[in-house]
Amino acid sequence: MAAKQRLRLPAHILFPALFFTGLVISVLLNRLPAIVIPYYGVISLLTFAIYYLDKSAARRGGRRTPESTLHLLSLAGGWPGALIARHQFRHKTRKQPFRLVFWLTVMGNIALLAWALTSNGLYYLQNLIYSYL
């Protein structure tokens, strides 16, 4: 008799999936405006693409994307795409200083989002969104 096999998602997929699930739940509970879901989706896709381009440039000796740009994109919410891209392209996975700053940007972004879940944070976020719409 064969043993049951569990479906195991790798951490670079599981963590972003749980994060987006939390976003959806927060929107459904009216804790966050619905625009945060497409915002995180777009910035994650953009960040993924920039990691791809940077890895391609590294392989061919071309012009590279500054690490500060990669970190700024992660801090701005593109970290799910960055996390997937780092694993997918095996890019920026060995440089310890980069890894440390990357995880600090992830924590910073999540901390900002947690603050947005407070009444003051939500008020500020809604004013910010409506000033650009």
Phi, psi and omega per residue, in radians:
M1 nan 2.242 -3.113
A2 -1.339 2.457 3.097
A3 -1.288 2.607 3.087
K4 -1.158 2.372 3.075
Q5 -1.791 2.327 3.114
R6 -1.573 2.531 3.035
L7 -1.413 2.039 3.137
R8 -2.001 2.079 3.053
L9 -1.536 2.373 3.068
P10 -1.152 2.678 -3.069
A11 -1.009 -0.604 -3.115
H12 -1.220 -0.236 3.038
I13 -1.794 -0.747 -3.082
L14 -1.079 -0.813 -3.087
F15 -1.074 -0.879 3.062
P16 -1.088 -0.639 3.137
A17 -1.115 -0.771 3.089
L18 -1.122 -0.680 3.123
F19 -1.076 -0.853 -3.140
F20 -1.148 -0.588 3.059
T21 -1.085 -0.750 3.084
G22 -1.090 -0.678 3.084
L23 -1.075 -0.822 -3.121
V24 -1.066 -0.779 3.130
I25 -1.091 -0.743 3.129
S26 -1.090 -0.658 3.100
V27 -1.206 -0.771 3.140
L28 -1.094 -0.542 3.106
L29 -1.531 0.150 -3.132
N30 1.025 0.572 3.092
R31 -1.617 -0.390 3.106
L32 -2.380 2.613 3.054
P33 -1.192 2.584 -3.063
A34 -1.060 -0.430 -3.089
I35 -1.141 -0.297 -3.138
V36 -1.154 -0.510 -3.129
I37 -1.177 -0.937 3.090
P38 -1.138 -0.547 3.102
Y39 -1.036 -0.928 -3.140
Y40 -1.108 -0.628 3.107
G41 -1.111 -0.831 -3.106
V42 -1.174 -0.815 -3.106
I43 -1.165 -0.550 3.080
S44 -1.208 -0.736 3.090
L45 -1.129 -0.729 3.099
L46 -1.071 -0.785 -3.140
T47 -1.130 -0.727 3.076
F48 -0.994 -0.813 -3.125
A49 -1.114 -0.689 -3.133
I50 -1.201 -0.651 3.032
Y51 -1.079 -0.729 3.108
Y52 -1.055 -0.830 -3.140
L53 -1.107 -0.679 3.123
D54 -1.155 -0.720 3.099
K55 -1.119 -0.723 3.101
S56 -1.078 -0.739 3.112
A57 -1.124 -0.670 3.128
A58 -1.116 -0.692 -3.125
R59 -1.171 -0.664 -3.068
R60 -1.736 0.052 3.115
G61 1.326 0.442 -3.116
G62 -1.543 -3.039 -3.136
R63 -1.183 2.249 -3.048
R64 -1.676 2.747 3.024
T65 -1.430 2.260 3.123
P66 -1.049 2.488 3.126
E67 -1.039 -0.586 3.129
S68 -1.084 -0.587 3.092
T69 -1.187 -0.759 3.115
L70 -1.069 -0.733 3.131
H71 -1.194 -0.683 3.120
L72 -1.097 -0.708 3.090
L73 -1.104 -0.702 3.098
S74 -1.124 -0.789 3.134
L75 -1.085 -0.624 -3.135
A76 -1.300 -0.088 3.090
G77 2.112 -0.008 -3.123
G78 -1.513 0.139 -3.087
W79 -1.064 -0.568 3.088
P80 -1.069 -0.749 3.097
G81 -1.156 -0.658 3.113
A82 -1.137 -0.728 -3.124
L83 -1.089 -0.779 3.117
I84 -1.163 -0.764 -3.125
A85 -1.123 -0.720 -3.137
R86 -1.010 -0.732 3.128
H87 -1.307 -0.820 -3.072
Q88 -1.035 -0.756 -3.064
F89 -1.742 0.012 -3.048
R90 0.862 0.925 -3.045
H91 -2.083 2.260 3.107
K92 1.073 0.620 -3.120
T93 -1.758 -0.267 -3.090
R94 -1.819 -0.480 -3.097
K95 -1.223 1.859 -3.074
Q96 -1.032 -0.793 3.126
P97 -1.039 -0.682 3.128
F98 -1.127 -0.783 -3.120
R99 -1.053 -0.750 3.136
L100 -1.075 -0.851 -3.132
V101 -1.135 -0.663 3.097
F102 -0.984 -0.881 -3.100
W103 -1.185 -0.508 3.037
L104 -1.163 -0.658 3.105
T105 -1.185 -0.643 3.089
V106 -1.070 -0.858 -3.137
M107 -1.115 -0.661 3.110
G108 -1.110 -0.756 3.124
N109 -1.131 -0.750 3.130
I110 -1.155 -0.632 3.089
A111 -1.132 -0.721 3.083
L112 -1.106 -0.698 3.112
L113 -1.168 -0.699 3.094
A114 -1.083 -0.694 3.085
W115 -1.111 -0.651 3.122
A116 -1.115 -0.368 3.107
L117 -1.362 -0.225 3.079
T118 -1.391 2.880 -3.119
S119 -1.118 -0.729 3.105
N120 -1.139 -0.750 3.140
G121 -1.131 -0.735 3.132
L122 -1.123 -0.715 3.095
Y123 -1.043 -0.812 3.139
Y124 -1.126 -0.775 -3.128
L125 -1.089 -0.765 3.125
Q126 -1.119 -0.727 3.089
N127 -1.101 -0.681 3.109
L128 -1.119 -0.805 -3.130
I129 -1.112 -0.822 -3.069
Y130 -1.244 -0.381 3.095
S131 -1.283 -0.391 3.129
Y132 -1.700 -0.202 -3.121
L133 -1.615 nan nan
